[in-house]
Amino acid sequence: MRILIAFDKFKHSLSAPQACELAASALRDLQPGWSLDLCPLTDGGEGFCEILTHAVGGTFRTVTATGPRGDPVNARFGLVSLDKIPAAARALLAMPDRAPPGPVALVEMAQASGLALIPPDRRNPWQTTSAGTGELIRAAHAAGARAILLGIGGSATHDLGLGALGALGLRFLTADGHLLPSPTPDHWPEIARIDGQLPCDLPPIRIACDVANPLLGPDGAATVYGPQKGLTSARILELDNASARIVDLLAGHTGRSGDLATTPGAGAAGGIAFGFLCAADARLVPGSDLVSAWLDLDARLAAADLVITGEGRFDASSLSGKGPGALLARARSLGKPVHVFAGQIAVPPADGCQLHAITPASHAQDRALREAAANLVRAVKTVFEQ
């Protein structure tokens, strides 16, 4: 019996590798003869760098970077050989024919600019910066990266990537020519013009992204994602209007069209996707497809007799084409039985799939997060010891 164990993270409690190992440990106790294939999943947020780098035998570099509220944080990026990346994933990256020699760097925005780095009472997208992400890209460039793959899930920011672009060479000036060291949105009214440029030898940047939101408007970054980063509803329109002004300034400086703000995905991660599309000629790549190809997920799924997956909350958004939901759809199309374990289940039952909520109904959220590991092990043992 071959079991594919492929969890995404349980936010604020278990990483994807931890969840996979916990489920595997429980199964080893019950079924020592089963063959277990552990395949942690990632959506571009926490774990993106670790999972993809480990999957192809890469190495890590750690640097001190600027955190989302300006405090120093330790953050790392991965370096992997291009020839170790599966061919289907390389095709999605669409590397230039004349890319310089060297490794591909995996940079995870959540490492330096992530929401999880800020206590809930300090979350405020008017005051958070993506500078640390730019510093990671700069360090990867210095390490000889031939290309940068940027995962942008889990961000704490809505600075359109100005902090990151500032770390890479752009300058944000006041009307009297003074340099603004931190171009966070609360300082945007002081920006009169943008100067400077990115390094001419900056490697190609690919952004793993699954959201289709534009930067501005009712489906844009401030409206849809701002509240989870601490933006009050009363100031959504204010931040959206301020973002529109920065779009004009950045597009004017780079000679690009402001229409890039309407590109599906430009609103990802507080608009950092727009900032890098505009200033660094970055390209968006479908994150879920890239991760699936990178992890050779289709082949591993075809070889499995049964699939175990899950995440912190399995709901309608899980079925939107990425992570455990995408894996579930693939498995059902192949006739593979699937067990989904999640802290909370908020979708109806479906043929070929068994859903298991691991959190006892009596547990409050803080206890559920604290005891997620024990709850997952208990749930897996309960299901498979029968």
Summary of the structure (lengths in Angstrom):
residues: 386
radius of gyration: 21.3
end to end distance: 15.9
largest distance: 73.9
contacts: 1404
relative contact order: 0.15
helix: 42%
strand: 21%
